[in-house]
Amino acid sequence: MEFQKTEKNTVKRGAKKASYNKKEIYALLDASEICNIAFNVDSFPYVQPINFGRTGNKIFVHGSLKNRMTNALIEQGTACLSVFHLDAMKLSKSAFHHSVDFRSVVVMGNVRELKTNKEKLVGLKSIVNHFVPNRWEHCRAPNDSELNATKVLEIEIDSASAKIASSPVSDKKDDEKLDFWSGKIPIKTVSEYPITKKDVNENIEIPKHVLDFYEERKNGF
Amino acid sequence: MEFQKTEKNTVKRGAKKASYNKKEIYALLDASEICNIAFNVDSFPYVQPINFGRTGNKIFVHGSLKNRMTNALIEQGTACLSVFHLDAMKLSKSAFHHSVDFRSVVVMGNVRELKTNKEKLVGLKSIVNHFVPNRWEHCRAPNDSELNATKVLEIEIDSASAKIASSPVSDKKDDEKLDFWSGKIPIKTVSEYPITKKDVNENIEIPKHVLDFYEERKNGF
């Protein structure tokens, strides 16, 4: 299944690197703890990093009651967010052709504030389980006073595109013979072994969902 | 030296984690290959990841002549961009207190298109040397036809703030005694050893500026 190509999400520069495949886009979103989201305040476009959840075609974000971003998104009714994974620095022989290997997604969606506690819990569960899969069952669920202090937004994805670059360093024919060094510096984002907090009961071992997360990401994600 | 606190850049949520220190903000910008930048097209705020340079209090970005982002920023005359480094996942005993250790910067600035080739070269040099320090001297400089195919923007930083979280996992007093596992999963972004491109003259070794970059970032940045 693919997202429809529209004026908003169609990749023009580097169109060959573009993907509109839902499965691929969802996987890249799920491999990212943080997205960057844009919002207008007095017609000035801000960008802010924020954690999020994804369940099906919906993204969830949350913020405190007076949060500037959350309230701007509710007022706006739409949202654009991006995730980005850097995989390599590509150093060409000409300044102009330096680039990176990367995997990125840009998503456009429609925003709805979740008003009932039941709905809010659905959104927060998505956020916590996006943070570390299966975490929700292994911690205390939010209580009423916590839910009342939080706005939870659902962003139904309307259109999206991914851009994936994974290719050799390139130079123009004339530049290939130049006596400059050229090559890649691979970049990885890795998780290290979990560190238990001191106040955890000494009979409690690091649970499977935490070790699974570590194992899956220890060599990069 | 500090950036002035204004309505736009003052951190309200987690104000204790905020910094307005120029040196600290510049260092976090320099440790990031990619920023996310916001821009309006038909009043819709988009966000897009992009590489950039920084020299003094100026940030430089570039794009092809018809690039939607570059042209929107020129029209807008202002820009907001962010960088984000994820350092740890913090798993608390309550769903509500999960968080991350991170270092982020949000910058607001005034946009000016660089029109002459001399000015464009200043911007592109900043971008290439931000990519890998001292790279500019070790590759072919852009020629006139490349410069003519590129718009280069200077963003003079008007206000900025950093937010730095590096603290133990926290829970409410009542939750500390719960029998859930709690702790941190450290996250690092590391560079791996440079890989020379096949067409590089075999007498050319990996140069110092490339090895310096690798050494500085092999254990995380």
Interface residues (C-beta under 8 A of the other chain):
Chain A: K8 K12 R13 E33 I34 N36 I37 A38 F39 N40 S43 F44 P45 Y46 V47 Q48 P49 N51 G63 S64 K66 N67 R68 Q76 T78 C80 L81 S82 F84 L86 M89 L91 S92 K93 S94 A95 F96 H98 V100 F102 S104 V106 L124 K125 V128 F131 V132 R135 W136 H138 C139 R140 A141 P142 E146 T150 P168 V169 D175 E176 L178 D179 F180 W181 S182 G183 K184 I185 P186 I187 K188 T189 V190 S191 E192 Y193 P194 I195 T196 K197 D199 V200 N201 I204 E205 I206 P207 V210 F213 Y214
Chain B: K8 K12 R13 E33 I34 N36 I37 A38 F39 N40 S43 F44 P45 Y46 V47 Q48 P49 N51 G63 S64 K66 N67 R68 Q76 T78 C80 L81 S82 F84 L86 M89 L91 S92 K93 S94 A95 F96 H98 V100 F102 S104 V106 L124 K125 V128 F131 V132 R135 W136 H138 C139 R140 A141 P142 E146 T150 P168 V169 D175 E176 L178 D179 F180 W181 S182 G183 K184 I185 P186 I187 K188 T189 V190 S191 E192 Y193 P194 I195 T196 K197 D199 V200 N201 I204 E205 I206 P207 V210 F213 Y214 R217
